[in-house]
Amino acid sequence: MGKKELEEKTDILFKVKEVIEKEISGSFPDQKTRDLVKNLLLEKASFLDGVKCDEENNPPEVVDDEVIIAKCIWESKNNGSFKSINLVFGNEERAFKYLFQ
């Protein structure tokens, strides 16, 4: 994946994240909210091949911090390899500790 393609994809994802943040504001990060995040990401970022947003990447300590982690997965146009990025939704201070995991 070229640098330009990666920048384009991440720019789109961060714009979509802003829209979703507004939609889920004040919601508890339960399964219903995680499903909503996943569905909105797949709908608004059509290049995504998948979104993982379940108990595995949102264990109890993440839920207790009222944060949602969504792993966005897509296939590179150049070489067919899969790339991913984690988007972290919720309180900025609490979310910060999950940004680099």
Residue pairs with C-beta under 8 A, 6 or more apart in sequence:
1 76
1 77
1 78
1 79
1 81
1 83
2 78
5 76
5 77
5 78
6 83
9 47
9 74
9 83
9 85
10 85
12 45
12 47
13 41
13 45
13 72
13 85
13 87
14 87
16 40
16 41
16 44
16 45
17 87
17 89
19 40
19 44
20 37
20 40
20 41
20 44
20 89
21 89
23 36
23 40
24 33
24 36
24 37
24 68
24 89
27 33
27 36
28 66
29 58
29 62
29 63
29 66
29 67
29 68
29 89
29 90
30 63
33 68
34 53
34 54
34 58
34 68
34 70
35 53
37 51
37 53
37 68
37 70
37 89
38 51
38 53
38 70
41 48
41 51
41 53
41 70
41 72
41 87
42 48
42 50
42 51
45 72
47 74
48 72
48 73
48 74
49 73
49 74
49 75
49 82
50 72
50 73
51 70
51 71
51 72
51 73
52 70
52 71
52 73
53 68
53 69
53 70
53 71
57 69
57 70
57 71
57 86
58 67
58 68
58 69
62 68
62 69
62 98
65 90
65 91
65 94
65 95
65 97
65 98
66 90
66 91
66 94
67 88
67 89
67 90
67 91
67 94
67 95
67 98
68 88
68 89
68 90
69 86
69 87
69 88
69 89
69 98
70 86
70 87
70 88
70 89
71 84
71 85
71 86
72 84
72 85
72 86
72 87
73 82
73 83
73 84
74 82
74 83
74 84
75 81
75 82
75 83
76 82
76 83
86 98
86 99
86 101
88 95
88 98
88 99
89 95
